[in-house]
Amino acid sequence: MTLPPCTVSILASVCRGTLRRTCAETDQAVTGEMIIRDLLIDSRLLIHPDHCLFVALASERNDGHRYIGELYEKGVRAFLVSEKWMDRPGTSDEGRKTEDPCVWSGAVFITVEDTLEALQALGAWHRGRFAYPVIGITGSNGKTIVKEWLFQLLGSHRRIIRSPKSYNSQVGVPLSVWRMDETHEMALFEAGISRPGEMEKLEKIIRPGIGIFTNIGPAHDEFFENRRQKVQEKLKLFANAKVLVYCADHPLVSECLRDPAYAGLRTFTWGRGNDANLMIGDIDRKGGQSEITASCDSNEIRITIPFTDDASIENAIHCLAAIIVLEMPQPLAPAGEWERITRYTNAFASLVPIAMRLELNEAVNHCSLINDSYNSDVNSLSIALDFLNQQNQHLKKTVILSDILQSGREKSELYRDIAAMMETRGISRIIGIGRDMVKYGGVFPMSKAFFATTDEFLRHFPVSSFRDETILVKGARLFEFEKIIQVLQQKAHETVMEINLDALVHNLNHYRATLPAGTKTMAMVKAFSYGSGSFEIANELQFHRVDYLAVAYADEGVELRKAGIRLPVMVMSPEEQSLDILLKYNLEPEIYNLHILRLLEETIARNQTSILQEVRIHIKLDTGMHRLGFSEEELAPLLERLTANPALRVQSVFSHLAASEDPSEDDFSSHQIARFRTMSDRIREVLDYPVLLHILNSAGITRFPEARFDMVRLGIGLYGVGSSPAEQAMLRNVSTLKSVITQIKRIPAGDTIGYNRKGKAEHDMVLAVVPVGYADGLDRRLSNGRGRMYVNGRPAPIIGNICMDLTMIDITHPPAPSLPAGRGGRRPGWVLPDIREGDEVVIFGDRHPVGEMAEAIGTIPYEVLTGISRRVKRIYFHE
């Protein structure tokens, strides 16, 4: 059955909005009908303006209404907006006056009181158009894994729509549900909440018939009174479900289900106890696999999964239980019909790990490589292409793509749509792998090459032809694209710094949410972005519309310009020999004394035929830190020079607080702020154009709201280091330094370890050698027990002196008192049984923040982060 199209009038009725197309002369109802196929909430991700409805979401961090003018110019003609915005006489876009909405010819506006509620109403309405089974998944951990594994297990028997990645929020869920259509036979949606009152809204959108509650853990505990309340809130997803799958070994879930509200909900439980519907017996872990034996209704079931960790075993059993419920609805079928279950059991052995993130790495021949090689479907391809499009470091963009499996769509139409997606995003080249890609390759208009198999590609396609480009590798696991990754990825040793770009954006938005409307943000990306990277960080910040970037030296700014960064860039330490190149690349110097100003003026005169008419500069004032900057006594000659030279334009005036994070120095900070006001007022009085003022760094944004002025500077806080425990609790860790164990050694009591014999085995010891040293930026002050690393979450002290490339850590278990005394009367230690060569070692990260390491050696996180060598490979990822 083909469903009727979604028209703007229908959608306006669904969300109880008013439909208007306003003209310059009159305000009248829309009589024409526009068909809507796509919902858009992010102006940066526009692909097809036709048949697209832009939903202008407003939050404490941003307001989608700011981008309506931009989208109108790009061809979008349907907008879901708030009544308050529509009724204003005009709108402001990035501070520039735009046209009044009443003269946007041909635009259709659905006006509502709350655009998020309207989006959710559209999702709920669209969900109601389909009667096929919907499985809803919630819990603290494992939601996405269970969803993806169910897709792997069930996808060969049903055409399934599922939420892309982890689209499980108040915004993500309605967007996921909107993708449902009549070609599907089942839907899998996950739902996540962080606060009470959110799940009721998601339940109305998903309306699952079958529910899965994965588990309950500490995530978002801070927003709930206790763990019981969190379980109660999550269970609201299943208020109208027919059956719920969960582990009976979590008694809190069972207790909460006794609420009369769930009297009509049938449960299907699994666990170790005899009262579970699916009773788990032996779990045999060996050879990297786990064989799970279970019984249900007197029927024995065996599955084997290629994992041995507890989380994967739990997730696999959730999938098995859900399949039993789906295939054997109550009452359970006779034993003879259990063959319907066995057609799935063998498939568990082929489950593949789920890459929960998009990774950006360095690649051969100055290329950048985006690794998203665990599956291939249209939804996740769209997300990966958007991430590819954010990268500006290379003009050329190549996609290596496998066949799209299990789409449920007619293939010629599917590949035409994919070709259009790539053409719209400016993809330079497509390399297709698979029989379907070969067959339908003609629909791709860009440069192209096609191969039937991955091995054929590797045999016949010259890797040397990849050069100075960004490459997205996106393929179903069947095609073994990890072979391609191994060939293309830049070789590096096993110590890496992982940079969580989602955490970076979270921190940016945290600070933005505290700022008054119109306050600009300058992001500090000097010193290799505090050790986090160069253009990779700048690309992300540019995509998320920060107003300014700041670097220390001109060569850092040049690197950004060559990588496609278009944002204004302030250079904080301009040098005489760099002024020519600074002008060439349109970089904006900090001017801190008359000498550097004179040198700049001479440079401008020397280059006046090849530069812009105005050179933008930033005036640094010394208000008490006494590092760089003009004093009050130097303002008069400064102003005389500024007013006499029309080639100079002061873009901003700023200063630096010496102790913004220290409450004991608040009087001095307040004195600095007052002095800054006085000095900057003198400059503003003389100049006949607006000038931005800024003095606050990350700590100051939180502690001195009265001094936010026109712009603030985000530094260490952007990278996840707060100035107080309260602020730290609101930030997310961005950088994780990790390595691996290359060798495990048993050391007898009394032997020494490392250079100068500084490490000594006080008892029989087991140590691990880790390939990271002071050449990687690991401070030697961490030697001899002062520092520690973490293996499987357990601390392992550093033993002996840190070497240039290697460090030794003690992984000995504390000796048990019952053990017999060893040599010298000491009891021997023993190695942790779950530690092996090749295991991961965390040096600092989410659970062990860099601040702990800095404190151990009496320094600050800045020094630790900026000290990590560039030879340590950076891996950038989106969760």
GIFEN-V476542 format. One record per run of one state. SS is the DSSP state (alpha for helix, beta for strand, coil for the rest). FROM is the first residue (numbers start at 1). TO is the last residue. If there is no record, write none. Layout:
ss=SS from=FROM to=TO
ss=SS from=FROM to=TO
//
This chain:
ss=coil from=1 to=6
ss=beta from=7 to=7
ss=alpha from=8 to=14
ss=coil from=15 to=17
ss=beta from=18 to=22
ss=coil from=23 to=26
ss=beta from=27 to=28
ss=coil from=29 to=34
ss=beta from=35 to=35
ss=coil from=36 to=37
ss=beta from=38 to=40
ss=coil from=41 to=42
ss=alpha from=43 to=45
ss=coil from=46 to=51
ss=beta from=52 to=55
ss=coil from=56 to=57
ss=beta from=58 to=58
ss=coil from=59 to=62
ss=beta from=63 to=63
ss=alpha from=64 to=73
ss=coil from=74 to=77
ss=beta from=78 to=82
ss=alpha from=83 to=86
ss=coil from=87 to=91
ss=beta from=92 to=93
ss=coil from=94 to=95
ss=beta from=96 to=97
ss=coil from=98 to=100
ss=alpha from=101 to=103
ss=coil from=104 to=107
ss=beta from=108 to=112
ss=coil from=113 to=114
ss=alpha from=115 to=127
ss=coil from=128 to=132
ss=beta from=133 to=138
ss=coil from=139 to=142
ss=alpha from=143 to=154
ss=coil from=155 to=159
ss=beta from=160 to=162
ss=coil from=163 to=171
ss=alpha from=172 to=177
ss=coil from=178 to=185
ss=beta from=186 to=190
ss=coil from=191 to=198
ss=alpha from=199 to=206
ss=coil from=207 to=209
ss=beta from=210 to=213
ss=coil from=214 to=220
ss=alpha from=221 to=223
ss=coil from=224 to=226
ss=alpha from=227 to=238
ss=coil from=239 to=242
ss=beta from=243 to=247
ss=coil from=248 to=250
ss=alpha from=251 to=256
ss=coil from=257 to=259
ss=alpha from=260 to=262
ss=coil from=263 to=265
ss=beta from=266 to=271
ss=coil from=272 to=277
ss=beta from=278 to=286
ss=coil from=287 to=288
ss=beta from=289 to=296
ss=coil from=297 to=298
ss=beta from=299 to=305
ss=coil from=306 to=309
ss=alpha from=310 to=327
ss=coil from=328 to=334
ss=alpha from=335 to=350
ss=coil from=351 to=357
ss=beta from=358 to=363
ss=alpha from=364 to=366
ss=beta from=367 to=372
ss=coil from=373 to=377
ss=alpha from=378 to=390
ss=coil from=391 to=395
ss=beta from=396 to=402
ss=coil from=403 to=410
ss=alpha from=411 to=424
ss=coil from=425 to=428
ss=beta from=429 to=433
ss=coil from=434 to=434
ss=alpha from=435 to=439
ss=coil from=440 to=440
ss=alpha from=441 to=443
ss=coil from=444 to=446
ss=beta from=447 to=451
ss=coil from=452 to=453
ss=alpha from=454 to=460
ss=coil from=461 to=462
ss=alpha from=463 to=465
ss=coil from=466 to=468
ss=beta from=469 to=474
ss=coil from=475 to=476
ss=alpha from=477 to=479
ss=coil from=480 to=481
ss=alpha from=482 to=488
ss=beta from=489 to=489
ss=coil from=490 to=495
ss=beta from=496 to=500
ss=alpha from=501 to=513
ss=coil from=514 to=519
ss=beta from=520 to=524
ss=coil from=525 to=525
ss=alpha from=526 to=530
ss=coil from=531 to=534
ss=alpha from=535 to=543
ss=coil from=544 to=547
ss=beta from=548 to=551
ss=coil from=552 to=553
ss=alpha from=554 to=562
ss=coil from=563 to=567
ss=beta from=568 to=571
ss=coil from=572 to=575
ss=alpha from=576 to=584
ss=coil from=585 to=587
ss=beta from=588 to=591
ss=coil from=592 to=593
ss=alpha from=594 to=606
ss=coil from=607 to=614
ss=beta from=615 to=621
ss=coil from=622 to=629
ss=beta from=630 to=630
ss=coil from=631 to=631
ss=alpha from=632 to=644
ss=coil from=645 to=647
ss=beta from=648 to=654
ss=coil from=655 to=662
ss=alpha from=663 to=686
ss=coil from=687 to=691
ss=beta from=692 to=694
ss=coil from=695 to=697
ss=alpha from=698 to=703
ss=coil from=704 to=704
ss=alpha from=705 to=707
ss=coil from=708 to=710
ss=beta from=711 to=714
ss=coil from=715 to=715
ss=alpha from=716 to=719
ss=coil from=720 to=724
ss=alpha from=725 to=730
ss=coil from=731 to=734
ss=beta from=735 to=747
ss=coil from=748 to=751
ss=beta from=752 to=753
ss=coil from=754 to=754
ss=alpha from=755 to=757
ss=coil from=758 to=758
ss=beta from=759 to=760
ss=coil from=761 to=764
ss=beta from=765 to=770
ss=coil from=771 to=773
ss=alpha from=774 to=776
ss=coil from=777 to=779
ss=alpha from=780 to=782
ss=coil from=783 to=787
ss=beta from=788 to=791
ss=coil from=792 to=793
ss=beta from=794 to=799
ss=coil from=800 to=806
ss=beta from=807 to=810
ss=coil from=811 to=811
ss=beta from=812 to=813
ss=coil from=814 to=820
ss=beta from=821 to=821
ss=coil from=822 to=822
ss=alpha from=823 to=825
ss=coil from=826 to=826
ss=beta from=827 to=827
ss=coil from=828 to=829
ss=beta from=830 to=831
ss=coil from=832 to=839
ss=beta from=840 to=844
ss=coil from=845 to=849
ss=alpha from=850 to=856
ss=coil from=857 to=860
ss=alpha from=861 to=866
ss=coil from=867 to=872
ss=beta from=873 to=878
ss=coil from=879 to=879
//
